[in-house]
Amino acid sequence: MQPEDLSFRDRADAGRQLAQRLMGYAVQNPVVMALPRGGVPVAFEVANALRAPLDLIVVRKIGAPGQAEFGLGAVVDGAHPQVVLNEETLGHPKVPPGYIEEEAQRQLREIECRRMHCLTGRRPVDVKGRVAIVVDDGIATGGTVRAALKGVSQAHPARLILAVPVAPTDAIDRLRTEADEVICLMTPERFYAVGEYYDDLRQTSDREVTTLLDEAQRWNRQDGP
């Protein structure tokens, strides 16, 4: 779809380009929700352009007993945290009664610790009745993003948007049923890894996440009533 030599300079550049495609939502009371950590610098630029609140959406996998990478579902952060179950794996023979509920509570505690660390205890923004724009720096397989979208959907936003700079076509096609709109700037025919499409994709630090979230909170205080 696009020339293979196209790339973004860095996450901020990708976010500014993505924001241009989302400006129509600026007057619709949007909330921008970033998947940490790499999605935060991208989402920051989107939120800045739209003058919208910026929040994190943390997804924690619920793994099978003794097989942490075998996903039974996920816990999705938010004003009303949601448990999203993977119907295809729920018949796993090693799952004892009550395991998913206990593991979900454990992952909720992990989410709370991360929120305390990155957001110094600030509560999630409630997306009910608002346009929710979920942003990441790119998609490889889409599993985490899919869980995030399902979780946000259960919080009843007025409209749910997925916005990413780059992803393989098949992943985008699978995610279209999870959102009202999917915006992806680049869908290479031969997708290798998200990092191949950035000149600079160095790891985003917790400190950078905190700094960007603090800056977003300042402009929302200034723009608020």
N, C-alpha and C positions, 0 to 999 in steps of 0.2 A: 504493500500500500504506500509506503514511503521509501525513499532512497535509504539504503542500508548504512550510509555514512553519516546520517543525521544523528545528533546527540545534543544533550543539554549541557550547559557549562557546569551547573551544580544544581542542588535542590531548590535554591532560591530562584534561579533562572526558570526551572521547570514550573515552580509555583506561580511566577508572574505570567508565564504563557498560559497556564491553566486558568488563571483568574480572568483572562480576556474572554474565555469561552463561558464564563459563569456570571458575567456582569449583569445579565438580565435578572438574576435573582437578588440583586442588591436591595431592591425595594420590597422584597417579600419576606422580610424578617428572618433571614437564614441563621443557622448555627453551623459552624464549620467544625468538624470532628476529625481529629488526626489520629492515625494509628502510630503509636510510638515504636522506636524513636525516630526512624527515618522519615516518617510522614509529617513530622512536626514542622520542619523548615519549609516544606512545600505548602502545607496548610496555612502557615503563618502568612505567606504572601497572598494567598487566596482571601483569608479573613481580613487582612489589611486593606485589600482592594475593595472588598464588599462592606468594610466597616462592621464586621459581624463578630459575635463572640467566638473565641477559639477554645475548644475543649479537647481533652484526650478521650479516646475510646480504647480501653485496654481489653484484649481478648486473651483468656487463659484456657488452654486445652484441658479437657478432662480425659486423661489417658486410662487405658485398661489396666487392671491390677498386674504389676510386674512388666507391663509393656507401655511405658509412658508415651511413646510415639504413636501408639495405635489409638486414634481419636474416637472416643465414644460421643463426644460433644464438646461444648465450650461454654464458659461463663463470659458474658459480655457486660462490661462496665456501663454505667449510665445513672441517671437520676433514679431509675428503677431497674437494677441489674437483672439480666435475663439469662436463663439457662437454655442453650440451643443444643438439642440432641441430634445426633447423626443416626437417622433411622436405619441406615444400611449396616451399622455396626452394633446396634443395641442387643442383638442376639448372641453376643460374644459369650462363650460358655463359662468363662472364668469370672464373670461379674456377679458377686454375691448380693443378696438383698440389702438395700440401703446404701450400697457403695456409691452410686452416682450422687445421691443427696449429700453424703458426707464429703465426697471429693469436691462437689460444687461449693460447699461452705468453706473448705480449705482454700480453694482458688479465690473465693471472694475476699478472704482475709489477705491473700497475696496482693490482690488488686488494691485493697484499702491501704496496704503498706506502700505500694508504688504511688498511689495518689497522694499520700501524706508526704512522700519523698519529693515528688515532682511538683505538686500543687500546694504544698504546705497546708493540706487539709481543706482546700476549697472544694465545695460540693459540685457535683456534675450539673451541667446546664440541662434543664428539662426540655426535650424536643417536641413534646406533645403539641400538635397543632401548628408546628413551625416547619419550615423547609430545612431538612437535615442534609448536609453535604459531607459525605465521608471521603477522606483524602488519604492516600498513601503515596510513597515515592515511586511505586511501580508494583506490578503483580507478576509472579512467576506461575504458581499453580492456582492461587485464588482461594485456598482453604480458609485462611485467617480472615480475609476480606468477606468471604461468604458468611462466616459466623457473625462478623460485625454487622453486616447488613441485616441479617435475620434478627439479631438482637435489637438493633435500632428500630426495625419495622414493628416489633412488638411494643415499642414505646409510643406508637401511633403518631408519627410526624405527619404533617399535611402532605408532604412530598419528600421522597427519599432519592438522593442523587449520589452516585458514585463518580468520583473524579480522580483520575490518575494520569500521570504523564506517559507511561509506557506499559504495555502488556501484550502477551501473545493473543492472537485472534480467538483461539479456542477458549481461553480463560474468560475473555470478555463475553463471548457468546453464552457461556454457562452462567455468567453473573447477571445477564440482562433480565432474567426472570425475578431477581431479588431486589431490583430497584426500579423506580419510575423512569429514571434516565441514567444512562452510563456515558460518561465523557472520557475518552482516552485519546490523547494527542498523537500517539505513535503506536501502531500495531505492526511490527516488522514481520515479514513473511517467514524469515528464519530467525526465530527468537532464541537467544542463548542464555542470557542472565540480565537482570535489571542493570547491573553495573556496566554492562557493555554499552549502554546508551547515555552514559554520563561521562564527561571529562573528569569530574571530581565527585566521587561518591564516598568520601571518607566517612567513617562512623560518626554518627551524631551522639554527642555526650549527654549525660543527664543534666549537666550544667547548662548546656545550650538549650535543652528542652525547657528547663525552668526559666531561663532568661527570656525566651520567646513568649512563653505563656504569661510571664509578668508584664512584658511590653504590651501584649494584647489586652490584658486586663486594664492597663492604664488608658489605652485609647477608648475602651468601652466606658470607663468612668467619665472621660471627657465628652464623649458623644451622647451619653445617657441623659435622661431628663434631669 
